[in-house]
Amino acid sequence: MIPALYIFIVMVVVGVILYIHDRMTSRPGDPNHDIVQPPQDACTDDCCGANEVCPSEMMLKHINDPVQYYEDEELDRFKGRGAAGYTDDELEQWRDVLYTLKHDELLSWERSIKKRGIAMPDIIKEELVSLYNEK
């Protein structure tokens, strides 16, 4: 028990000496002691970094744009419905629209769906992400 106490006391003394030495040798504004912080990424999306622009930034950029239709007016009947519980026929309606879109229309189509208050089925979201990441 006594050796452990000696080790503890030595550690505390060394810590105090190092603290005092650091306080005496560093001065504010000293270029050798400036704290360098990594650049902070403004994007908090999980997929950030894989794309040129964060999806959340794109959503904010186009928030006041009018709703745009992509020959998908039939999807309006799903307004207010949850993302789960779609039948196979209904999923095919989503796919019919999704797979006719051009690559550069994918994100704006997703934005349009959200603005219209339609919850996209999870499987279609996954397919949309796959399509977008392919190119």
N, C-alpha and C positions, 0 to 999 in steps of 0.2 A: 504494500500500500504506500509506503514511504517513497520508493523509487518513482511511482506514478505521480506522486505529488511534486517531486523534484522536476520531472519532465514537464509537467503542466506549468510550473513556475518559470522554467527556462523558456517555454514557448510563449508565455505571456510577455516576458521581458524582451525577447527577440521581436515580437510583434510591435511592442511599444517603441523600440529603437528604430525599427523600419518605418513606422508611421511618422516619427519625429524627423527622421532623415528625409523622407519624401516631402513633408511639409516645408522643410527648410530649403530644399534644393529646387523645388518647382515654384515658378512664378506665373501669375496669370498672363496670358498672351505669349508665353514662351512657345516658339514654333515646335520644339521637340516634345511638348506635352499637350499640344492641342488634341482634342478628342475628335476623331474622324468618324462621322456617322455615315452608314451606308445610305445610298439614295433610297427614298421611300417610294414605293409603287403606289400610285393613286388608285389603282384598280384592286378591288377586293374579290373579283370573280375567281372561281376555282380554275377556270381554264385560261386565266390571264397568262400572257407570255407566249402562248401558242399562236395567237393571232396578232395582227398589226395593231388592232384597236380593241380595247376591252368592250365586251358586249354591253356592260352597264353604261359606259360612256356613249356608246352608239344609241342606246335607248334614250338617254337624256338629251342627246343632240337632236333627236327626231320626235321629242315628246309632243310638240305642238303641231306636227304635220297631220294633215287629214288622213282618215282611214283610207287605205288603198286596197282594192279588191284584185285578186289574181284569178278571176273566173272561179271563185270559190264561195259564191253566195250561199250555196247549199249548206255550208258549215255553220251559218248563222243560227240554224235550228238547234245547235248544241250550246247556245249561249246560256250561261248560268249553271251549266252542268259540270259535275266534277270530272277530274282526269281519269278516274277509274270507272269501270263498268260499261265500256263500249262493246258493242257486239262486233263480230267479225265483219259483217257487212258495213257497219259504220267505220271501222278501221280501214276498210278498203276505200271508202269515200275519201278519207284523209290521205291515203297513199296515192289515190288518183290525182289529187292536187299536188302533193309533195313531189312526186316523181316527174311532173310536167314543168316544174320550176327550173329556171336557169340558176347556176351557182350564185351569181351576184344578187339574186332575188330571195335567197333563203332567209337571211336575217331580217329583211324588210317584211317578208311574209309572216315570220314569227311575231314581229312587232305588231303587224296588222291584226293578227289573231288575238294578241293580248289586249290591244286597244278595243277590240270588239267585245271583250268580256267572255271569250271562249277559252276554256281550259283544254290545252292540247293533251291527248292521251300520252302516257309515259313512253309507250313503245314507239310512238311517232316522234317524240322528242329525241329518243335515242337514234332513230333512223335519220332525223334531221342533222344531228351532230355528226353522225358518220358521213353523211353526204357532204357536209360542209368541210370536214377534215380531209376528205379524199383529195381535194384539189389544192 
